[in-house]
Amino acid sequence: MKRQTITTNEAPKAIGTYSQAVRVGNTVYLSGQIPLVPATMELESGDMRAQITRVFENLRAVARAAGGDLKDVVKLNVFLTDLTHFPLVNEIMARYFTEPYPARAAIGVAALPKGAAVEMDAVMVLE
């Protein structure tokens, strides 16, 4: 199957050797997003609520660039340096997703790139 690289200026550019997303057939693999502000490539300066929101906005921008939206996400991975923020992830996620929700994992990690407190990646299936 043919692979298509997805790129958008509406989300942070890659900070390493990876693509923002790759589409293979109807499946799109979205790379991890941390709370970088696309225009400045600096971490979101607000509180944890603002940082989680920024990550969802970044994911949505990449999903849209691929021809879909967050409603097309079938798997979401959430990485947190402090799992006490998980209820806040649930609260904010409810603004971006409706039932049926995607499959999801929440993983506690020691550290994330650029000192971020949250990162998410996703798999999306387009119809």
C-alpha positions as CSV (number, residue, x, y, z in Angstrom):
1,M,0.0,0.0,0.0
2,K,1.0,3.5,-0.7
3,R,2.1,5.8,2.2
4,Q,1.2,9.5,2.3
5,T,2.9,11.9,4.7
6,I,0.6,14.4,6.3
7,T,1.9,17.9,7.1
8,T,0.2,21.1,8.3
9,N,1.3,24.4,9.7
10,E,-1.7,24.4,12.0
11,A,0.1,22.0,14.3
12,P,3.7,22.1,15.6
13,K,6.3,21.0,13.1
14,A,8.2,17.8,13.9
15,I,11.0,18.3,16.4
16,G,12.7,15.1,15.3
17,T,13.0,12.5,12.6
18,Y,9.3,11.8,12.2
19,S,6.2,13.0,10.3
20,Q,3.2,14.7,11.9
21,A,1.1,11.8,10.5
22,V,1.3,9.0,7.9
23,R,-1.7,7.7,6.0
24,V,-1.7,4.1,4.7
25,G,-5.0,3.3,3.0
26,N,-7.8,4.6,5.2
27,T,-5.7,4.5,8.4
28,V,-3.9,7.5,9.6
29,Y,-1.2,7.3,12.3
30,L,-0.8,10.6,14.2
31,S,2.5,11.2,15.9
32,G,2.7,12.3,19.5
33,Q,1.7,15.8,20.2
34,I,2.9,17.8,23.2
35,P,1.5,21.2,24.1
36,L,3.7,23.2,21.7
37,V,2.1,26.4,20.3
38,P,2.5,26.0,16.5
39,A,3.3,29.7,15.8
40,T,6.1,29.8,18.4
41,M,7.1,26.2,18.9
42,E,7.2,26.9,22.6
43,L,5.4,25.0,25.3
44,E,1.9,26.3,26.2
45,S,2.5,28.7,29.1
46,G,-0.8,28.2,30.8
47,D,-1.9,25.7,33.5
48,M,-2.4,22.0,32.9
49,R,-5.9,22.6,31.6
50,A,-4.4,24.9,28.9
51,Q,-1.7,22.3,28.1
52,I,-4.1,19.4,27.7
53,T,-6.4,21.6,25.5
54,R,-3.4,22.6,23.3
55,V,-2.5,18.9,22.8
56,F,-6.1,18.1,21.6
57,E,-6.0,21.2,19.4
58,N,-2.7,20.0,17.8
59,L,-4.1,16.5,17.3
60,R,-7.3,18.0,15.7
61,A,-5.2,20.1,13.3
62,V,-3.3,17.1,12.1
63,A,-6.5,15.0,11.8
64,R,-8.1,17.7,9.7
65,A,-5.0,18.0,7.5
66,A,-5.4,14.2,6.8
67,G,-9.0,14.7,5.7
68,G,-10.6,13.6,9.0
69,D,-11.4,14.9,12.4
70,L,-11.1,13.7,16.0
71,K,-14.4,11.8,15.5
72,D,-12.4,9.5,13.3
73,V,-9.9,8.5,16.0
74,V,-10.2,4.9,16.9
75,K,-7.2,4.7,19.4
76,L,-5.8,7.4,21.6
77,N,-2.7,7.1,23.8
78,V,-2.2,9.6,26.6
79,F,1.2,10.0,28.3
80,L,1.3,11.9,31.6
81,T,4.3,12.7,33.8
82,D,1.8,12.9,36.7
83,L,-1.3,10.6,36.6
84,T,-3.2,12.8,39.1
85,H,-4.0,14.9,36.0
86,F,-6.0,12.0,34.5
87,P,-9.4,13.3,35.6
88,L,-8.6,16.6,33.9
89,V,-7.8,14.7,30.7
90,N,-11.2,13.0,30.9
91,E,-13.0,16.3,31.5
92,I,-11.3,18.1,28.6
93,M,-11.5,15.0,26.3
94,A,-15.3,15.1,26.7
95,R,-15.3,18.4,24.8
96,Y,-13.5,16.9,21.8
97,F,-15.0,13.4,21.6
98,T,-18.5,12.0,21.8
99,E,-19.7,8.4,22.1
100,P,-18.7,6.0,20.9
101,Y,-15.3,7.0,22.4
102,P,-12.0,5.7,20.9
103,A,-10.1,2.9,22.6
104,R,-7.6,4.6,24.9
105,A,-4.5,4.0,27.1
106,A,-3.2,6.2,29.8
107,I,0.5,5.7,30.6
108,G,2.5,7.3,33.4
109,V,6.0,8.3,32.2
110,A,9.1,9.7,33.9
111,A,9.6,12.5,31.3
112,L,8.5,13.8,27.9
113,P,10.2,15.9,25.2
114,K,11.0,19.5,26.0
115,G,9.9,18.9,29.6
116,A,6.2,18.6,28.7
117,A,3.7,17.1,31.2
118,V,1.4,15.5,28.6
119,E,1.7,13.9,25.2
120,M,-0.9,12.1,23.0
121,D,-0.8,10.1,19.8
122,A,-3.6,8.6,17.9
123,V,-4.8,6.2,15.1
124,M,-7.6,7.4,12.9
125,V,-9.6,5.5,10.3
126,L,-11.2,7.5,7.5
127,E,-14.4,6.3,5.7
